[in-house]
Amino acid sequence: MTDDPAATPVGAGTWVVLPTYNEAENLEGIAAAILTALPGGTLLVVDDGSPDGTGDIADRMAAVNPRVRVRHRTAKQGLGRAYLDGFGVALDGGARVVVQMDADWSHDPAVLPELIAPVVDGDADLVIGSRYTRGGGVEDWGIIRRIISRGGSVFARTVLGLGPHDLTGGFKAWRGATLAAVPRDGVRAGGYVFQIEMTYRASRMGARVTEVPITFRDRRAGTSKMSRRIIVEALLVVIGLRIDELRGRGPARGGGARKA
């Protein structure tokens, strides 16, 4: 991606899309850690009108740091919709690599250079920070949440015939050209199943998908956004994707996503 990699700061051309809703306790710290891990990167905060002032904090950071951008949305419309909006902003801004991650410290910013490396080196189009590949893991979760998370990935992997072991995680790095090629207008998922649907669509297009191990830690502050509705949505969307494919209405298969 550059003629002289040694002279280019880590993360040059990388945009980190960070959706927020009531993350005032976390935002300043996680933003500083992201910008430190990727000294050449850009942070895009996508705030869904947080009533706790998260958007105001983001604005103050952007006013003093040109590497911070803010996208304000008027209402909470779901994690997937926030990401889609942020992806569009990042791609319009010329992002060559787009990272998606949570703002609650469950995704370790220190892992960012390792996460983007396969994309930067040209070895992958989509990198998943994986809890369920060798070397990955989860901390601070009870047995029920572990079963739901791993079971969701196994279910989606089996029904959709996908290779990655962690399909429900949200710590990912995309090649910009690959993300731009995914038809985002057709994405139906508004919640955490968005992670499954985007990987599915990229895989069907021929994207090279790989996993790097991460340790997922429960949020430091605030409250979890997980709910029964999100779990039911995931099951229904995965089944719907498979039914559409069996009926010939699934995403087109091909190798277009690999183009630089």
N, C-alpha and C positions, 0 to 999 in steps of 0.2 A: 504493500500500500504506500510505500515510500522508497525513494532511491537510497536513502541513508537512515536506516532504522535507528542507529545509535544516536542520531541527532534529534530524533523525534520523541517528544514526551509520551509516556504510556497513556493510551486512551485518546490520542489524537484522532479526530473524526468520529469519536464515540459519543453518543447521547444516551444518558440514563434517564428513562422515563419512570417517574416516581408518583403514582397516584396517592392522594391523601384524603382522608376524611376524619376529622378530629384527631390529628396527630401533632398537636401543639407541643406535647411533652417530648416528642421524639425528633421533630423535624430538624432543628438546628444542629443537633449532634450527628444525626445520620447524614445530613448534607455535607458537613465538614469532613466526615470520614470518607464519603464517596469521592469528593474532590481531591482529597489527599491520595487515595488509592489510584485515581486516574488523573494525574496532573495535566493531561492534555484534553480531558473530557469536558462535556457540557451536561449540566443537570437540569432536567425539565420537571418541575413540580406541577402536577395536574390535580388541582383541588376542586372538590365537588361542593363548594359553598359551605365549608366546615363552620358550624356555629361557634366553635371554640377559638376561632381566630387563626387557624393554621394558614389560611390564605394571606392574611396580613403579615404573618411572620415571613412567608415566602417572598412577598413583595419587598419587605425590608432587606432581605438577603440579596435579592436581584438588584436593588438600587445601589448596592456597594460592590457587587461582584458580577462582572459581565459573563461569567461562566454559569450563572444561574438564570434560568428562564422560568416563567410562570404562565400556566394556562388555567384561567378561571372558568369553571362551569357553574351554572346557576343552581343546580340541584343534584342530589345523589341519584345516579342512574345506573349504578352497578360497576363493578371492577372492570369488566370487559369493555364496557363503553368508554370508560376513562382511558384505558390503554389504547383503544382504537383512535381516540381523539389525539392522544399524545404521540402515537406513531405517526399520524399525519403531519403534526407539527415538526417532529424530528426529521422526517424524510424531506419535507419542504425546506428544512434548514440545511440540507446537504449531508445528513448523517450517513456515514459508511458502515457503522456498526450501531445497532440499537439494543440497549439493555433494558430489561424490565425487572423490577424488584420491589419488595415491600418496604414501607417506611418504618416498620416497627422493630427493627434489629433482628428479625428472625433470619434474614439474609445478611451474612457477614460482608461488609464492604471490602475487607481485606482480600477476599477471594476474587474480586473483580478482574485483576490482571490475568489470572488463570482462566477465568470464565471466557474472556474475549479472545484469548490467545489462539484457539483453533480457527476462529473466524479471521483474525488478522493474518495468520500464517497461511490462509487459503485452504485449510484442511476440512472445514465444515461450513455449512450455511446456517445451521441452528445449533446452539450449544445449550444443553439443559443442565442446570445445577441440580444434581440428583442426590436424593436421600437414600435411594434404593439400589444404587450400583455399589460395587466393591469400594470400600473406604468411606462411604456416606453413612449418615445416621440422623437420628432425631433425639433431642434432649427436652426434658421438662413436659412431656406429653403423657397423659394417662393411657391405659390400655384401649379404651373405647375409641379415642381419637386416632390412635395408631392403626387400629383395625379399619376404621372408616377411610383413612388416607391411603393406606397400602391397598386395601380392598378396592377402592375406586380406581387406582392405577391398574390393578390386575384385571378388573372388569372391562375397562376401556381398552386395554391392550389386547384382550381376548376378543372382544366384540368387533373391534375395528382392525385387528390384525397389524398392530403397530409394534415396533421394535423396542423403543425406550422403556426403561423400567419405571421411571417417575414421570407420569403424565399429568399429575395434578399440581405439581410444583410451579411456582411463579418466578423463579430466578433463572432468567434466560438471556442469551445474547444472540442476536440475529444479524446476519449479513444484510445490509440495507437493501441491496438489490433483490434479495430473496423475499424480505418482508414486503417490499413494494409490489412484488409479483403475486402475492397472496390476495385473492379477491375479498377484501375486508367488508365490502358492502353486503356480502351474503352471510356473514357471521351472525348466528342467532343468539349466542350465549351472552348473558349479561353478568353472570357471576363467575365463580371459580372454575366452572366447566369451560370457560373461555380458554384456559390453558390447554385443555385436551383438544378442543376444536381447532385451535390455531396450529398445533403440532400435527394433527391429522391432515389438515389442508396442505401444509407445507410438505409433509411426507408424500402425499399423493401426487404432488407436483414434481417430485424427484429430488427434493432438498436432501442434502447430506446432514443427517442429524446425529450428534454425538452427545455423550454425557460426561460430566466431570463431577467427582464426588464432593458433596458439601455436608456440613453438619447444620441441621436446622434447629434453631433454638426458639422457644416460645417467646412472644413479645415481652419487652421489658416494661412497658407502660401502656395504659389504655386498655380497651376491651377488644376481644376477638370479634371479627365480622362473620364467623361461621354460624350457620343456622340450619335447621331441618329443611327449610325451603331450598337452600343452596344444594343440599345433598340430593333432594328429589329432582331438582332441575338437572343436575349432572346426569342422573340415570336416564331421564327422559330424552335429553339432548343426544347422548351417546347412542341410544337405541334409534332415535330419529335419524341420525347421520347414517347408520348402517342400513336402515330401511330405504332411505333415499338412494343410497349407493346400489342396493339390490334392484331398485326400480329404474336405474340408469340416470338418476338425477344428482349423483354425487359430483365432486370436483373433478375436473379433467386431470388425467394422469399425464406426466411428461417430465422432461428434464430442464424446462425453462428456468426453474428456480436456481439452477446452479450457475447461471451466467453472472459474470462480475459486473 
